[in-house]
Amino acid sequence: MTDHELPKTRSGEPRAFFGRRSGKKLHGGQKAQVAELLPRFQIELGDTLLPESLFPDAENIVIEIGYGGGEHLARKAAEAPQTGFIGCEVFTGGIGKMVQAIEARGLDNVRLYTDDALKLLMALPDASVDEVYLLYPDPWPKTRHHKRRFVSPTTLAELARVIRPGGVFHFATDIDDYANWTLAHILRTPSFIFAPQAPGSWLQPYPGWQPTRYEQKARREGRMHSFYFSFPRLAV
């Protein structure tokens, strides 16, 4: 199998998330809260997903794929109430934390998708999203598992289709090999450009960045630098 071929679901659709899906189980109180609140925010896919139907008054639409504990997504949503945010996560623990954050902070500009992010991208119309964040995705370090990495020709093609010209795909990782992998794929994707302002600028955090819990853990484990890429979508 080449990196141009993603494994398929039983229905024959390509998929981007693999293996570890459930994560830690929710305790009784969290489980009840999620069961009650998640339906208010959860996205159910039809043939086509129209962002304007989710956020009628939004000035921009932003997606975060694999938001983990949700700290970055919740902060960005609180800072930009006129932006509609879609968070994609399959782990029950992360979904539970994000549901709690939405309720506690009154984030009515967030919607959640709890299945493979590629399915969401495939359901979106062309040029319907302003920014997409993919922060610290699973690096799948073993060579035989590289096909499970989210960044692939298939997913980049979908990102290029749904991100508006002038929009941006943001990617962060603390794994050198995944940074090189992503750059190699971006350079083979003519819809995105890699145009850093200065050598090494990709080692500087995004403006206003606050480290996620994953990043803090990485530092404690000795991984002392990260890559913060932003790839603009070329204007037509």
C-alpha positions, -999 to +999 in steps of 0.1 A: +000+000+000+014+034-010+009+066+009-015+076-019-039+049-007-057+052+026-073+021+041-110+018+037-139+016+061-163-013+057-185+009+035-155+014+011-149+050+022-113+062+029-107+070+065-081+090+083-082+080+120-072+045+130-067+022+159-068+040+192-103+055+193-120+052+227-093+064+251-101+067+288-137+059+298-158+086+312-169+083+348-206+083+357-211+120+361-191+129+329-210+102+309-243+115+320-233+151+312-220+142+277-252+122+270-273+152+279-253+180+263-235+165+233-266+163+211-269+201+213-234+205+197-229+174+177-227+174+139-246+148+119-236+145+083-260+146+054-251+145+018-235+180+021-227+199+052-233+237+050-213+257+075-238+286+072-265+263+085-244+256+116-232+292+121-257+316+103-239+347+116-203+336+116-177+358+098-152+329+095-152+291+098-123+272+115-118+235+120-096+218+145-088+182+138-080+161+168-085+187+195-074+164+224-084+180+257-099+209+239-078+237+255-067+253+222-102+250+207-120+264+237-095+293+240-098+302+203-136+300+204-137+323+234-114+348+218-133+349+185-171+347+192-179+358+156-161+328+142-177+293+139-155+265+151-158+228+143-139+204+165-131+169+153-122+142+179-129+105+183-116+100+218-143+099+244-122+116+271-114+146+248-151+148+237-162+148+273-137+176+283-148+197+253-185+193+261-178+205+296-158+235+283-185+245+260-211+244+287-189+261+314-178+289+291-210+294+271-193+287+238-222+288+214-199+291+184-185+255+186-199+223+171-184+189+174-179+160+150-171+127+167-161+105+137-133+103+112-123+139+102-119+129+066-156+122+064-164+157+076-140+172+050-156+152+022-191+165+032-181+201+031-186+223+001-157+237-019-140+268-004-162+268+027-135+270+055-110+297+064-086+278+086-078+243+096-056+233+126-040+199+130-020+201+162+002+173+175-015+145+156-006+109+163+028+105+146+025+067+141+063+064+144+067+028+131+073+028+094+046+002+088+021+025+104+030+057+084+000+050+062-022+058+092-008+094+095-035+120+089-013+140+064-016+122+031-022+131-005-059+122+000-064+144+030-044+173+016-065+172-015-096+175+006-081+203+027-072+222-005-107+218-018-125+230+013-101+258+024-108+291+007-081+307-014-061+328+010-070+305+039-045+285+059-037+250+070-018+250+104+002+219+114+022+215+146+043+185+158+072+178+180+083+148+159+111+156+134+101+128+111+065+138+109+075+174+102+097+162+073+069+139+061+044+168+061+067+192+043+074+166+016+037+161+011+030+198+011+057+204-015+039+179-038+006+196-033+005+227-056-026+242-038-005+250-007+027+269-003+055+268+021+069+303+023+085+310+058+093+346+066+128+336+078+149+304+082+138+286+113+106+307+118+086+275+119+102+268+153+085+299+167+050+293+182+019+308+166+010+344+177-008+342+210+001+305+214-004+288+247+011+253+251-013+225+251-011+197+278+005+175+252+032+200+245+039+204+282+042+167+285+066+165+256+088+191+272+089+171+304+099+140+284+128+159+268+113+168+234+123+205+237+112+219+203+082+219+181+074+228+145+046+253+139+038+253+102+013+275+085+006+266+048-015+292+029-040+280+003-030+296-030-054+321-044-070+311-077 
